[in-house]
Structure formats: C-alpha cells, structure tokens
Amino acid sequence: MKRLFFLAVLLIAAAVFVSGYGVTRVVTYKTYYVSEGETVWDIAAAHMAEQDKTRDVRELIFDIRKHNGLHGKTLQAGQTIIIPLEKEVKK
C-alpha cells in the first residue's frame, strides 16, 4: 500500500514538473523592416537570442509566417513584419 501511495505521489510530482507549473509564457511583438535579400529564415535566426532557448528556429519561422499572413517565400525590401517572441516568466 505504501508503495502504491509513493508511486502515485511520484507520478503527480512528475506531471506538475513537466507541465511547467509556476511558469507563464509571455509573447512580445517586435516590428521589423525587411532589408533587400532577407528571408524569413534570416530574420528568425537573427532574433533567436531574444527568446527562449527551448524553441527551435523553425517554430519562430512558422510563427512569423502565421502572424503576418505570409504564404510565399518572397519578402519585399521595406516591408514591415511583426516578430512574435516567446519567453518563459517564472511566477
């Protein structure tokens, strides 16, 4: 019986730890002006240091495309886009 109780407590503790209890994700939005020849990949890679290290550059590329309604590969010099940057903030 004690083993079952210990196992249940351990599973609950693991679930709380994995769920990010006490952590909030905050998204900030940065306005960016596209330069000649830049790609979404270039822009995302340059902004990776401004967000959580747990995110992959491909996730940021997806978020930039989605937030700005970008469907093709072409960006125009002078185009304004919004970059959504995510960070975890401990409560």
Secondary structure, 3 states (H helix, E strand, C coil): CHHHHHHHHHHHHHHHHHHCCCEEEEEEEEEEECCCCCCHHHHHHHCHHHCCCCCCHHHHHHHHHHHHCCCCCCCCCCCEEEEEEEEEEEC
